[in-house]
Amino acid sequence: MRRSEGKTFREVSRGDPSKMKTVQRSSTERAFLVGIEYRVRTPQGKAGKKSLTSEAQAARDNASGAASKSKAPTIPQFSAEESLEELRTLALSAGAEVTGEFLQHRDRPDPATLIGKGKLEEIAGAAASVSADLLLFDHDLTASQQRNIEKVVNIRVIDRTQLILDIFARHARTREGQLQVELAQLEYMLPRLGGKGIEMSQLGGGIGTRGPGETQLETDRRKIYRRIRHVKEQIENVRRTRAQQRQRRESVPVATVALVGYTNAGKSTLFNALTQATVLASPKMFATLDPTIRGVTLPSKRKALLSDTVGFIRNLPHTLVTAFRATLEEVQRAALILQVSDASSPMSAEQDAQVDRVLKELEADTKPRLRVMNKIDLLPPRQRDSLRDDATSVHVSAAKGVGMSTLMDRIDEALSEDAISRIRLRIPQKEGKTLAMLEARARIYSRAYKDGSVELEVEAPESVVRRVKEWIRDTQKSQ
C-alpha cells in the first residue's frame, strides 16, 4: 500500500501466471475501484471526514439542519473504507476481478471530473499499470463527468448505480424481474444520452432528403420513451395480476410474512429453512430478485405465507425502488415483516439503518416487525453465548438450523389473522372427516370417549372453529 497527500492507493496482486492465463481465457473484466471521502468542517472549525456516495445524499444531509439532528437519533454511517469494501463485493458479484483500489480525500467534489484532473491522471496511470479494463466509481456520476473521465483514462467508466443495475440484469430470471430491471436501466440511460460528430447531424442527407428532421439524439430519446411506456404497461399488467392473486389469498384468513433485509443477510437461506424450499441461496449480492411465496404451518397449526424479497442496499438507486414497486408491494401488504440482519457483520447497525430508510420510502415502516439476527454461528463462542432474545428480536442461524423453532413461535404470536381459540367439543365418533381435520389443523390437549362421542379440548384457529361450531361446548380465546 502506498499513501500520499489526500489519497490512498493499494495495488491488488495479480497472482501467479497460471491464474492469469485462466482469467484471460474466461475473459473476466479487470476492474479498478475508486472511492471518495469528503472532508467536512464542524461549527468549531475542526476538520472532519464524511463518506458520501451520492451528491443527493450530501444535499439531504445538509438540508436536514442542526435542528433535525438534535431531535432524531444519529443514523450510523458507512466509513469510506467500508463503502469501498462493499463496492468490491458488488464488483465480484458482477463477475469482475478487482485489480486495484484508489481512495481519495477531498474537501468538495470537482464539477467536471468529480476527483480533479490531477488525481484523475494519477488514477489513469495506476489503472494502466494493472491492465484494468474498467474504472468503477463508488459514487454516482453525471453524464458529463463520465465522459470527461473516460477521455482521460481511455477505458470504460461505470458508477455505482450502473454496476448495481448490471448485477440485477444478470440475476433476473422471470419475465417480471427482467421487465423491472429493463425499466430501471432505461430510466438511468435516458439523461445520459449523448452524441458527437455525425451522430448529432440532422437525419437524412443528400439531394431530396434534406429537411427539418431531428438529431440522432432526439431519435434515441424518442425510442427510449416509447420503450419505457411499453415496459410500464407490461409491469402494470403484472401488478394487476398480482393484485388479483393477492385478493384470492386475502379471501381466506392466511397472513403474509415478508422477509426483508440488507443484501446478503441470509434471507433466502432463512426462507429455505422455514419453508423447506430450494430457493437459490448465494453469498453474492442480489442473488434473489424474483419474489417467491411459500406456505408454512405455524406451531398453532395455522397456515401463513412467507415471501422472500429482493435485498436492500445503501443508497439503493431510486429507479430500482420505483421499478420493483410491483414486487415490493408484498412488503407493503404483509401482516408481519421479518427484518433479517447479519449478526456477524461489523456494519450490521449501518445496514439496518439503510433497510429502515427503504421501508420508510415504501411506507411500510409502521408495519409490525420482528428483527431476526442471523448468522450467529459465525460469531465467537463467548459472544454467541451472551446473546439473548427479547420482545423485538430473535437470534438464529439459518444455515445451521439454530433458533428456528423459537422464531416460528414468535411469528405465531405476532400474527392476529385467524385468531386462536381454546374450545371444548363433543363430536360423534361417526364424524370421521371432522375428527381428522381437527387432528391436522388443531392442537389437541385432551381426548375422551363417551357414549359414542369424542370429548376434546383443542386450540384451533377461527377458520377451524367455524367448521365445528355445532359441537362446541365451551370457548376461550387464546390470543
Secondary structure, DSSP 8 states (H G I E B T S, - for coil): -EEETTEEEEE-----HHHHHHHHHHT--EEEEEEEEEEEE-TTS-EEEE--S-HHHHHHHHHHHHHHHHHS-------HHHHHHHHHHHHHHTT-EEEEEEEEEESS-BTTTBS-HHHHHHHHHHHHHTT-SEEEESS---HHHHHHHHHHH-SEEE-HHHHHHHHHHHH--SHHHHHHHHHHHHHHHGGG----GGGGSBS--STTT-SS--BHHHHHHHHHHHHHHHHHHHHHHHHHHHHHHHHHHHTTT-EEEEEEEBTTSSHHHHHHHHH-------SSTT---S-EEEEEE-TTS-EEEEEE---B-TT--HHHHHHTHHHHHHHHT-SEEEEEEETT-TTHHHHHHHHHHHHHHTT-TTS-EEEEEE-GGGS-HHHHHT----SSEEE-BTTTTBTHHHHHHHHHHH--SS-EEEEEEEEETT-HHHHHHHHHHSEEEEEEEETTEEEEEEEEEHHHHGGGGGGEEEEEE--
